[in-house]
């Protein structure tokens, strides 16, 4: 039986991605921050899909030890992983530092997924697919080292630039990793969901109700937002597609500026240094 792992699988786009994968018969791992809250969603998915091989395993992407523990459990139970959907994400309202000394948005959106992917690569081989949740805001991102990892952005904290920076980082990671594992037959692609009606777009400000009223009716539903990622995970015609950025089920060519970004190698080296104690 094929094995799929989806982070942030219990709500929003993650729930829709999990449902689509489970309907295809995968043994589906819901990698969730709060397993107790995810358990009822798991039961609902089992009932909706008829797939009894859906389960929840806890993971905190803001804690590198938790990421390692999750990977250890997967390695102890499964011989291979066929799909990895790095879906989970956050946009913090203030600068919050993790137990590892990282800015929390950076850890959840980039460093945690990076480490999880690196740890699971030994279980992947020809035909395995990795999909990273990206965003078109990558073009507004800037990578200033070491500020990016520990502050989110250069200067005083602001949630939007920090989020943009993480999406640039995960996009560059997608392109870089795709080249590094291509000879193994593993594909790595990025999916941009567009603007989706999920809690992540809330600003936690007084004008949220007005924003909801004006914008939510005209933006994408979680299922619509998840559609591109679902196609990358499951479609036969995507089986050999790798190293691409995708929007609305189409490849968006980013050009050499991003495919060979001037800070790509430096980003990999800095990240490797941060996670080195958790790699095998």
C-alpha positions in Angstrom: 0.0 0.0 0.0 1.2 3.5 -0.9 1.9 5.9 2.0 1.1 9.6 2.0 1.9 12.2 4.6 0.1 15.6 4.8 1.1 18.2 7.3 -1.6 20.5 8.7 -4.1 17.9 7.5 -7.0 18.6 9.8 -8.3 21.9 8.5 -8.6 24.0 5.4 -6.6 22.9 2.4 -4.9 20.2 4.3 -8.2 18.5 5.0 -9.1 18.6 1.3 -5.7 17.3 0.3 -6.0 14.4 2.8 -9.5 13.5 1.5 -8.3 13.4 -2.1 -5.3 11.2 -1.2 -7.3 8.9 1.0 -9.9 8.4 -1.8 -7.1 7.1 -3.9 -6.4 4.3 -1.4 -3.2 5.6 0.2 -2.3 4.8 3.8 -2.7 8.4 4.8 -0.8 10.1 7.7 -2.4 13.3 9.0 0.6 15.1 10.5 -1.0 17.6 12.9 0.0 20.0 15.6 -2.8 18.9 18.0 -3.7 15.2 17.6 -6.7 15.5 19.9 -8.3 18.1 17.8 -7.5 16.2 14.6 -8.9 12.9 15.8 -12.6 13.8 15.0 -11.5 15.0 11.6 -9.8 11.7 11.0 -12.9 9.8 11.9 -14.9 12.0 9.6 -12.5 11.4 6.7 -12.7 7.6 7.3 -16.4 7.8 7.0 -16.4 10.0 4.0 -13.8 8.1 2.0 -14.3 4.5 3.2 -10.5 4.3 3.7 -9.8 2.9 7.1 -6.1 3.5 6.7 -6.1 7.1 7.8 -4.4 8.1 11.1 -3.1 11.1 13.0 0.4 11.5 14.2 1.5 14.6 16.1 4.1 17.0 14.9 5.1 20.5 15.9 7.0 22.2 13.0 8.1 24.9 15.5 10.1 22.3 17.4 12.8 20.5 15.6 12.9 17.7 18.1 9.3 17.0 17.4 10.0 16.9 13.7 12.7 14.3 14.3 10.5 12.3 16.6 7.8 12.2 13.9 10.3 11.1 11.3 11.6 8.4 13.6 8.1 7.0 14.1 7.5 6.9 10.3 10.8 5.2 9.7 10.1 2.6 12.4 6.7 1.7 10.8 7.0 2.2 7.1 9.5 1.0 4.5 8.7 3.8 2.0 6.9 7.1 1.6 5.2 7.8 -1.7 3.8 11.3 -1.1 4.8 14.2 1.2 2.6 17.2 1.2 4.2 20.1 3.1 1.0 21.9 3.6 1.1 23.4 7.1 1.7 27.1 7.5 1.3 30.1 9.8 1.5 33.8 9.8 2.3 35.1 13.3 0.9 38.4 14.6 4.1 39.1 16.5 7.7 37.9 16.8 7.6 34.6 18.6 10.8 32.6 19.2 10.8 28.8 19.2 12.6 26.5 21.6 15.3 26.2 18.9 15.8 30.0 18.8 14.0 30.4 15.4 11.3 32.9 14.5 8.1 30.8 14.6 6.8 31.6 11.2 10.1 30.7 9.7 10.2 27.4 11.5 6.7 26.3 10.6 6.7 27.5 7.0 10.3 26.6 6.1 12.8 25.1 8.5 10.4 22.5 9.9 9.3 21.3 6.4 12.9 21.4 5.3 14.0 19.1 8.1 11.0 16.8 7.7 11.7 16.4 4.0 15.4 15.7 4.6 14.6 13.1 7.2 12.1 11.3 5.1 14.2 11.2 1.8 15.8 7.8 2.7 12.2 6.3 2.5 11.6 7.8 -0.9 12.6 6.6 -4.3 11.5 6.4 -7.9 7.9 7.7 -8.2 7.8 9.4 -4.8 6.4 13.0 -4.9 7.1 16.0 -2.7 4.8 19.0 -2.9 5.5 22.2 -1.0 2.9 24.9 -0.4 4.2 28.1 -1.8 2.7 31.5 -2.7 3.1 34.2 -5.3 4.3 36.5 -2.5 7.7 34.9 -3.0 8.6 37.8 -5.3 8.3 40.2 -2.3 10.6 38.1 -0.2 14.2 38.9 0.8 16.6 36.6 2.5 19.0 38.4 4.9 21.1 36.1 6.8 21.1 35.3 9.7 18.2 37.7 10.4 15.8 35.6 8.3 16.1 32.6 10.7 16.0 34.3 14.0 14.0 37.5 13.4 12.0 36.6 10.3 13.0 39.8 8.5 15.7 42.5 8.7 14.9 45.3 11.2 11.7 45.4 13.3 9.2 42.5 12.9 6.3 42.7 10.6 4.3 39.7 9.8 3.7 40.2 6.1 7.4 40.5 5.1 8.3 37.6 7.3 5.6 35.5 5.6 6.8 36.6 2.2 10.4 35.6 3.1 9.3 32.1 4.1 7.5 31.6 0.8 10.6 32.7 -1.1 12.7 30.2 1.0 10.3 27.3 0.4 10.2 28.1 -3.3 14.0 28.1 -3.6 14.2 24.9 -1.5 11.8 23.3 -4.1 14.0 24.2 -7.0 17.2 23.2 -5.2 16.0 19.9 -3.8 14.4 18.9 -7.2 17.9 19.1 -8.8 19.5 17.2 -5.9 17.1 14.2 -6.0 16.2 14.1 -9.7 18.5 11.1 -10.3 16.6 9.2 -7.7 13.3 9.6 -9.5 11.8 11.8 -6.8 9.8 14.8 -8.0 9.6 18.1 -6.1 7.2 20.8 -7.0 5.6 23.9 -5.4 1.9 24.7 -5.5 0.5 28.2 -5.1 -3.2 28.0 -3.8 -4.0 31.6 -4.5 -5.9 33.6 -1.9 -7.9 31.1 0.1 -10.7 31.5 2.6 -8.9 30.0 5.6 -8.0 31.3 9.1 -4.4 32.1 8.0 -5.6 35.3 6.2 -7.0 36.7 9.4 -5.1 39.7 10.7 -6.4 39.4 14.3 -7.4 43.0 14.0 -10.6 45.0 14.5 -11.4 45.1 10.8 -11.4 41.3 10.4 -15.3 41.1 10.2 -15.3 43.7 7.5 -12.5 41.9 5.6 -14.5 38.6 5.9 -17.7 40.3 4.5 -16.0 41.9 1.5 -13.4 39.4 0.5 -14.3 35.8 1.5 -17.2 35.5 -1.0 -14.9 36.2 -3.9 -11.8 34.2 -2.9 -11.1 30.5 -3.3 -12.6 27.9 -1.1 -10.1 25.5 0.6 -11.0 22.8 -2.0 -10.3 25.2 -4.8 -7.0 26.3 -3.1 -5.9 22.7 -2.7 -6.7 21.7 -6.3 -3.2 22.5 -7.7 -1.5 20.5 -5.0 -3.9 17.6 -5.4 -3.1 17.4 -9.1 0.6 17.5 -8.4 0.3 14.7 -5.9 -2.0 12.4 -7.9 -2.2 13.0 -11.6 -0.4 10.6 -13.9 0.7 13.3 -16.2 2.5 15.0 -13.3 4.5 11.9 -12.4 7.8 13.1 -14.0 7.2 16.8 -13.6 9.8 18.3 -11.2 11.3 21.6 -10.1 8.3 23.7 -11.0 6.1 26.4 -9.5 2.4 25.8 -10.2 -0.6 28.1 -10.1 -4.2 27.1 -11.1 -2.9 23.7 -12.3 -0.4 25.3 -14.7 3.4 25.8 -14.5 4.4 29.3 -13.9 7.9 30.0 -15.2 9.8 32.0 -12.7 13.0 32.3 -14.7 16.7 32.0 -13.9 16.4 34.7 -11.2 14.7 32.2 -9.0 15.7 28.9 -10.5 19.3 29.8 -9.8 18.7 32.5 -7.1 21.9 34.2 -5.9 21.2 33.1 -2.3 20.0 29.6 -3.0 23.3 27.9 -2.0 23.7 30.1 1.0 20.1 29.3 2.1 20.8 25.6 1.9 24.1 25.9 3.8 22.6 28.0 6.6 19.6 25.7 7.0 21.8 22.6 7.0 23.8 24.2 9.8 20.7 24.8 11.9 19.3 21.3 11.5 22.5 19.3 11.5 22.0 17.9 15.0 18.7 16.4 13.9 19.9 14.7 10.7 21.0 11.1 10.7 
